[in-house]
Amino acid sequence: MNNNNNRNNNNGNNNDPNPWVTAAAVGLTGALVAGAVYMFSGTRQPQQPSTQNQPRIEPTRSSPSRGSERPNNPSEVSSYLSDLLSSMSTSRGGSASNVTIEEIPNIPDNPNISNLNALLADIHVRYIKLTQFGIHYRVFDTIFQDLHKKMKEVDPYYRKYSSTVQFAGSHYDNLRIVKPDEFDMDIVIGLPLNIKTDPFNPAQSDIAIEPKAPGFVQLKMGVQFQRLPMRDNEEWLNNRAAYEWKDDSNYLLRSKFTDWFKSVVNKALNKFPMNINSRPIAYVEGVPYVIDKSGSGPAFTLLISNASKSFKLDVDLVPCLKFPEDRWPISSSYREIPSRCKKDYWMVVGKPNKASPVVFDQMRSWRIALHNQERELMHNSYNLRQAIRFIKKLRDSLGMKKIASYYIKTLFFWEIEKINNSDYWQRNSPATLFKLMVGRLYEALVAGNIPYFWNKQNNLIGAVERKVLDDYKAKLQPLLAILEQPTQYKLVAKYLLTPAEFADYNARFLHI
C-alpha cells in the first residue's frame, strides 16, 4: 500500500467527522472515572497501608529529578486504580485534575452507519470498548495492595528494594479491549550496586551489562558486588538475596531471581485467610475471592475468582531489575532514547533467549524492557491508540495468534518515528489510520519482519513459520482491496468481527 496515498487521502466519506468516535472515547474515560468515584465515595473503606508500606507508583508524564524518589505519601497516591485512571487520562493529553465524570453513551438502536468512520465507531462501542471494568479494578486494587504489604513484611530485600510498582501492558497503555480481566504489574526491583560503570575495565563496574542477541543482555557482578559479604556489615542480611542470584562465574541468573520472587509471593499468600481447601481468600466489599496461582515464565500469575459470581481475573506480577538511563544504550546497535521519552530508568525481565543454542546463554539471559519510554512515544495521540485497538480486534477476529500485541505496537512505533508529528495522529481519523496500519501489517507479513524498535537487528516475528505468515497475509489481502473502495466500507465489518458477531451485526444493521 502506497504510504503517500494513505497519508494524504483525507477527502471523502471515510474521513467525515462522526460523533460516535468522540462518544466512544468519552464513554471509556467517563466509565473509568465513574469506577474510581464509586471506589472512593464511601461504598467501601479500604484499609490504608502505612506510609512505610506504600509503594511508589510510577508517574505518567513528569518524572522526579534523577536520583530522587516520589514521596511515599498515601494522600498523594491513594491507590493503584487512581494512578491507572490518571495515566489513561494524561495519555490523551489531559490530566487527572481536569477529568470530569461523563455519562456512558447508550448504544444506539438504529446507528447511522454512513461511512467507514461511523462503522468503526459503532463496532468500537459494541464489541471493543471495555465492559465490566468497575468490579475488576476494585478487586484487583484491594487484593494487590494487601499482597504487596504482606510481601514487604515477609522479605527484607523486597521491603528495601521494591519501592516502584507500576502497571504494564495494555491497561496502562490504554489499549485493553473488550474486558479488563487481565492485569500486568511490573514489580521493579533495585540492586545494592548498579550505577557505577567503567567502560575500560568492566570488572570494576557494579554490574557489567553484556549485550548478547539483540533485545537480550547478560548481567555480571563486578568486584564490589562480589565483595558484598565482606563490605555490607549490617546490610548483609538485606542484600544477601541479590548476592545469591549469581552463578559460579558471577553472572546473575534469571532463574534464581524469579525463584526468589515467587517464594516471596508464596510467603505473602500464606498470610491470607484460607478457605476449607487451604486456598487463600480475600474479601472485597464483603465478597470472598479465591486466589489461585501459576508460576510459568518470568511472571507469577494470580488467578482470582468467585464461582458464584462467574468472576475471573488474572494478574501477572512481573519482577524486573532496573538500571539508570545513564547506562543506555548498551551498545551501538541500540537507538538512543529520544529526549521526550526519558524516564530515569530502564529495565530487564528474566526471560530466556530461546533462540540461543547455548544453554548457558539461555540461563543467563535477560530481556530488555523499555515500557516507560515506549509509553512516552505514544503520549498525547488518542487516534493512534484507537487505531491500535482496531488492529488488535482485527488480529483477534482473524485468528492471527502469532502476532502479539507488542508486535502491533511496534509497527506503530516505527510509524511514529517516520511521521515525526504528534498532530498527525489526532488530525487524521481512526478510519484513515486503520487503513494505513492494515497496510503496514500486511507489508510486515510479506517481508516476514517486524524489527524491534530499539534494535532493528531483532526480528520480532523471525521465529514464526513462513506458512503461518502467508496464511495471515492471505486473510488480509481482500481487506486491503476493500479499503481502497470507499463505497465498500460495510464489508470491513466482516474482518473486524468474528463470524458469529458479524452474522448478528449484519442481520441487525448492515444487511449486506
Phi, psi and omega in degrees: 000133184288129185294318183295320178300320182288322182290321192261355180280076184255013179253161175099178188296328186297340185248011177295137175301144180221128185296339182286335174296312178295319182297319179296320180294313180298322181299319180295312180297315182298319182294320179294316179295321178300322177298321180292319179298318177301319184294321186260009185270003180106357178299320171226153179241088182293149176290126181278126178292155178292162182302320184289340179260357181285120181287158173281131177259128182293122179291160187277309184250300187273130182256152171293163178299152184305129177092350180264165180243143173290137184302137177273066185248118182303333180289336179272325181231096187273336180193162176294327179297314181295325178293320179296316178298320179298315182294322182290330176287310184291337178295343178252017174094002179261200175212160182298332185284338183249014177286133175244156180281128177242151175285143174288127181293143175291144176287125186291143177287327181229077183293147177269090184263085188255351180200179185295321178299317179295321178297312181298319180297319181289320177297322180299312185289335181268324192234351187240318186298152182297141173230159177056034185279330187303308182291324179298316180295318184291319178296313179301309186299315181296313185289319183291320178303316180293317180297314181300319178299316180292326177298322177291329180289327188266348184219121183293324180292316178299320180299323185275325193247004180255048186286346182241125176231132184214150173293153174222176174075201191292331179295310185289333176278359182060042182236004181293141180236154173072285183225139179272053186261012175222134177235148171239130177236124171275120173261102189272116185254132176274169176241150179302325179221119178204011186258312185294134177224141179234098184294338181273337178217084185304333181296339179272355176287156174299308175226127174272123179263112186253114177295139174240236174295149181307127181097355182228149177225166166241150184241121182242130180294134174277183185300313183294324177295319180294338182267010182309317181299331183268332188261344191275334181052245186291342179276353184300321180298327177284317191269354183301324182303312181296322180297328184277000176279354186273160171260187185294341178260014176069022172271139175285125181266126180300325183295320179291323179295311182291326176297318177299314182298315181296326178293324178295316179297316180299317178298321180292319179296330178293345179271354176281157170301153181244146174274187185292343177263014179061036174252137180300143175229152177224145181255129176234117183054038177083359182258131180277138176235130179276140179246106170262176186213156176216138187238033181280145178070198182285345185265154168252116186260127173267127179252100188259131186210158168219107187297322183294335179258005183052041183257132175221141179211127177253131180236116176268117174263116186246109178284136181228151169258144183245151177225145181294150180297342175299340180263018176240142003280158184276344173198171185291344181281352179260143179284153173292151174284123178304145185302325181286351183254006181296133182222026173081317182213159171236174191225165168230147180242142183285069180243131183286151172272093187292343180284344182284132178278354184264121183300317181300321180296321179294321181292328185262356189281146175228136180271136178288140178223120176240053184301317184294318180293321179293326177297322179292329177302325184265009184298141171060045183214068188300314183296333173298313179297321178298320179295321178298317179301319180293321179294322177296318178296320177300313178303314181295315184292328180270001177069035180269069191291338182278355178262094182293156178303324180295327178294322177295314177301321182297322175303321179289325178302315180295323180290323176301314180295318183294315183282321175053045179204103184298331180296333181302321185282348175257329181289322183271145185285161175304326179295315179298316182290324177299314179300315179301313189279336169298319177297319180294320178296318179299315179300321179294322179292320177298315181284341184066035187207124165239101184292137173301133188297323186274345178202101188291354176287347178264110178271111186295333179251021182297334182269357180278131183299144182300322181293330176290315178297322178294324177296316177297318180300318180295328178291327183275336187304312179297326179296321178301317180295320179296318182293341177275355181239094185307328182287347181262019189301330182297333180293342178300328181300330181295336181262328180282338184248154173292162179306318180293317178298316182294319180302317180291314183295319180294317181295327184274323192232319191272315179057052179245000000 
